[in-house]
């Protein structure tokens, strides 16, 4: 379900819109100090005075800090909220916007005075925070405290903020699309369903799409995708989305590859029940690729982009792949399956090999909820980054920092390459003999299928899911990766 909150921009005074909003939010700079653009309007509104109220609450004006009280504005009583913006950076305003949106839940209308000193990047981030914290996913009745139906952004007279707000809204809605896909129950979310959703979103976003079904995959030699999906009655798909910039032929071609395991039981190497509870989101990497692709045209990204999502359901049955099986990937490389729960790398290998052989990209980037080891190492806010080139790593690290989706670079340790040697095949899909460093070993396995191209791997098993709301992150699927990929792709024009 897309973010349904409507955004409106108004130039004027706080009192002009106060009568139509249940909550009116006014920015407070670090110090704390009421934003000078609105200070006169809130003078005398609070019984204690705004400065005294902030002092009483020991407020500092930090990002996302909230202080408020009911006040008389115009003819009615309105909750007047003072929200901290910290240093006014994009990260601070993204958090501030999220805090305001969460406080405004349960009401129909929320009015927010925009920080007067915010630049375009900060305003876009502020909009992202407002909308992403307004996200809901429900199967059944409405949430107990639904997001505000309407958010009115109040700016100083004659200040143009529309482009920045629109950019933030485009990014937020792309993230919401990824969250929707990943949050959908796996009873509904078959590989075919995921492909149908990709086709629908592609039509809306001006993308071309090709979907390969199980017969085409088998005939073309996509042995990894076919093997992983063999245990399910709901067969696999390979989704290919293509974006061409309107400005003419692009001088670079980027291929994004996403893991699309619509449910992961572990196959015959069965997971414990507790570990399966979040496995409807094991296609969060594929969802991030689809979500990012939907925003490329609206953001006028100047780079040609192809998105590949290898979609399969990993279930145990009489037809499922077994430990000890040898599968042949696209292009001919063989892999000995030592653990059927290490299935994500098998489907990604096919997609990467296909991209290398057929699509001739300048850069390959894959994103996947690949290993629990990455989550153990980095927790739930950082993704693990592996890259073959320092310049590419630096670009992605910068995009992650700018977008609020941070990465931490991990080593591609060549000394560990021997861990995936097999006695009977070209590779093994797990490190032998209890070999540790599982995230690194998985990345080394994927590197075997990328040719000598510039390549980066994002292991997002931690940040792709959240157990609770935190700023713009919502419980469940987070849509992690959409913002950083869009920031990276857009940044190529600067």
Buried (B, 14 or more C-beta within 10 A) or exposed (E): EEBBBEBEBEBEBBBBBBEBBBBBBBBBBBEBBBBEBBEEBBEEBBEEBBBEBBEEBEBEBBBBBBBBBEBEBEEEEBBBBBBBBBEBBBBBBBBBBBBBBBBBBEBEBBBBBBBBEBBBBBBBBBBBBBBBBBBBBEEEEEEEEBBBEBBBBBBBEEEEBEEBBBBBBBBBBBBBBBBBBBBBEBEEBBBBBBBBBBBEBBEEBEBEBEBBBBEEBBEBBBBBBBBBBBBBEBBBBBBBBBBBBEEEEBEEBBBBBBBBBBBBBBBBBBBEEEBBEBBBBBBBBBBBBBBBBBBBBBBEBBBBBBBBBBBBBBBBEEEBBBBEBBBBBBBEBBBBBBBBBBBBBBBBBBBBBBBBEEBEBBBBBBBBBBBBBBBEBBEBBBBBBBBBEEEBBEBBBBBBBBBBBBBBBBEBEEEBBEBBEBEEBBBBBBBBEEBEBBBBBBBBBBBBBBBEBBBBBBBBBBBBBBEEBBBBBBEBBBBBBBBBBBBBBBBBEE
